Amino acid sequence: MAQPARASRPSIIRCVAVTGLALIVLLGLAVLIFWLAVRPKPLEYTVDDTRVHGFNITDHALNATFDLTLRSYNRNHHVSVYYDDVEATVWYDEQLLAGAEVAPFYQPRRNVTTLDVRVAARAAPLLSSVEKSLKRERSGGGVAFEVRVWARIRLKVGAVKTRHYTLKAYCSPVLVRFPSAQEFEKVYCDVDI
């Protein structure tokens, strides 16, 4: 009686392994079919314009107002995007200078959304090395900043909405010339989701 029980164990293990493998193959096939039907494309971000007003460094602190024009392009034919939390920040030499929240918005498929964001630095403390570099670049007629966008997004395909993802866009170098009325060169951003 003990021998038939041993003989049935390998067949049970084999059956479970084959069933598990079949489920993995079916799941992979479903993901592949979904991807082929939707063909997701990355979101594109650019900084189309930047103006700086009231740029002043005193007592190791920065006062300035950055008027940013950000452009978000959803190239997807089947995917729309809900931006639930959005923040734009200005950095210099890995130091945060200023940040501002952007109102939540919905971006339909194949849509370009322009965001006009005012980011203010009010007595933002500066490291001494950052202060020296900013003063040196400013006296040369232009300063290269980095603009970062952080957002919590949900994707929508048909009637299905995904869980939240984090979008990070890094836009560098954003060269601001002084006086600020000079022509601005568009900056393309690296986007990571």
Helices and strands as residue ranges (DSSP letters): H 2-38, E 44-58, E 61-74, E 79-92, E 95-102, E 105-107, E 111-125, H 128-139, E 142-157, E 160-161, E 165-177, E 187-192
